[in-house]
């Protein structure tokens, strides 16, 4: 356990790098900007098929979550890039061998590093939701729009339910990014394959065989959030309990696969 803590603390120090902080900053900026655009469209009376549900939910306890949740796809993509690039960089930069000299227990080092990275991703996501939510509330009150339902007890329940599912989603995405990074051992390859898999491959399978694609990790992680607030993403076609069980199984499977491959890899300077 001590070696896991040391790996965790050493990784936390790296979060001061501008490249890592830029990822968190991009998540906050993108999330807030998309929330602003969504609110502005609703407040200005924009219409359209894609706006119907948002307009109907605007005055309900789901209104705020529906607005700030519109950036979920980009938040997932940024989180996947952060995790896969951060871990794969240890091979690309040639630092992994030196790290393992100091911490020869590979799985303990990997556990400590991933714990720090996942916590950073979750903290970035939470900051994004808080900043974008506060910004939308300020805009609403500045324009004289009454939104008591957003801050009611029911509104808080909706937000916490959304947050819990979003945490599980990003933990799953992080596990997927970890396995891809361990397999590719290259920043460029890890980021490229991660995005191509989630944005392209699963999308193609969804068109060709939707009944199969609904069980793929990216789809499962994404749809469990839509189960609590349908306006922020697709709902699980197989049902929430089944999607939740599949998400947990995928997380365990991805972690086990990474833990199986990583100790057997050759590490060169």
Buried (B, 14 or more C-beta within 10 A) or exposed (E): EEBBEBBBEBBBEBBEEEEBEEBBBBBBBBBBBBBBEBBEBBBEEEEEEEBEEBBEBBBBBBBBBBBBBBBBBBBBBBBBBBBBBBBBBBBBEEEBEEBBEEBEBBBBBBBBBBBBBBBBBBEBBEBBBEBBBEBBBEBBEEEEBEBEBBBEEEBEEBBEBBBEBBBBBBBBBBBBBBBBBBBBBBBEBBBBBBBEBBBEBBBEBBEEEEEEBBBBBBBBBBBBBBBBBBBBBBBBBBEBEBBBEBBBEBBEEBBEBBBEEBEEEEBEE
